[in-house]
Amino acid sequence: MTAHTSIRAQLCLLAAEPSAVAAYGGHMMVLGTGTAALSPPVHFVWKTLMRPDLHPHNRGFSWPVMFEDQPVPRVVESSEFDRVVWSSPWSTVPDILLQFDLRPTTDLRWTLSAHAPLPSLQTIEWLRGQVRHLVNVDLRNALGH
């Protein structure tokens, strides 16, 4: 099985899941999902996700480390201490949504979604890597853990 086939198989499996964000102009295809166990209290993680433009420790800069000329994502939907949905932080793929679901144990699940037409498989893999870095490096560093 080639890497190209493997990615297609992953997309088919993800497509079978219910859409994470069905309210934004119709059904959205799930491009990727992942989880992370975080140690700070859920309300602190939620507040940090609600303010991507502000470092939680007031360091004077946004906490997601964005590429030059990339927009800081905006919150398009939220449910207190439960869910935050961001607009795309990547100007090359502006129709992407990134949803964070929080559990009381501070387990975080991220879901990357898009309307058709979907980005290329190479772009989808790149986006997944970007989200993994955002959660496992940028968010953890911002939270101090």
Secondary structure in CASP SS format (residue, H / E / C, confidence):
PFRMAT SS
TARGET T0000
AUTHOR 0000-0000-0000
METHOD secondary structure of the structure
MODEL  1
M C 1.00
T C 1.00
A H 1.00
H H 1.00
T H 1.00
S H 1.00
I H 1.00
R H 1.00
A H 1.00
Q H 1.00
L H 1.00
C H 1.00
L H 1.00
L H 1.00
A H 1.00
A C 1.00
E C 1.00
P C 1.00
S C 1.00
A C 1.00
V C 1.00
A C 1.00
A C 1.00
Y C 1.00
G C 1.00
G C 1.00
H C 1.00
M C 1.00
M E 1.00
V E 1.00
L E 1.00
G E 1.00
T E 1.00
G E 1.00
T E 1.00
A E 1.00
A E 1.00
L C 1.00
S C 1.00
P C 1.00
P C 1.00
V H 1.00
H H 1.00
F H 1.00
V H 1.00
W H 1.00
K H 1.00
T H 1.00
L H 1.00
M H 1.00
R C 1.00
P C 1.00
D C 1.00
L C 1.00
H C 1.00
P C 1.00
H C 1.00
N C 1.00
R C 1.00
G C 1.00
F C 1.00
S C 1.00
W C 1.00
P C 1.00
V C 1.00
M C 1.00
F C 1.00
E C 1.00
D C 1.00
Q C 1.00
P C 1.00
V C 1.00
P C 1.00
R C 1.00
V E 1.00
V E 1.00
E E 1.00
S E 1.00
S E 1.00
E C 1.00
F C 1.00
D C 1.00
R E 1.00
V E 1.00
V E 1.00
W E 1.00
S C 1.00
S C 1.00
P C 1.00
W C 1.00
S C 1.00
T C 1.00
V C 1.00
P C 1.00
D C 1.00
I E 1.00
L E 1.00
L E 1.00
Q E 1.00
F E 1.00
D E 1.00
L E 1.00
R C 1.00
P C 1.00
T C 1.00
T C 1.00
D E 1.00
L E 1.00
R E 1.00
W E 1.00
T E 1.00
L E 1.00
S E 1.00
A E 1.00
H C 1.00
A C 1.00
P C 1.00
L C 1.00
P C 1.00
S C 1.00
L H 1.00
Q H 1.00
T H 1.00
I H 1.00
E H 1.00
W H 1.00
L H 1.00
R H 1.00
G H 1.00
Q H 1.00
V H 1.00
R H 1.00
H H 1.00
L H 1.00
V H 1.00
N H 1.00
V H 1.00
D H 1.00
L H 1.00
R H 1.00
N H 1.00
A H 1.00
L H 1.00
G C 1.00
H C 1.00
END
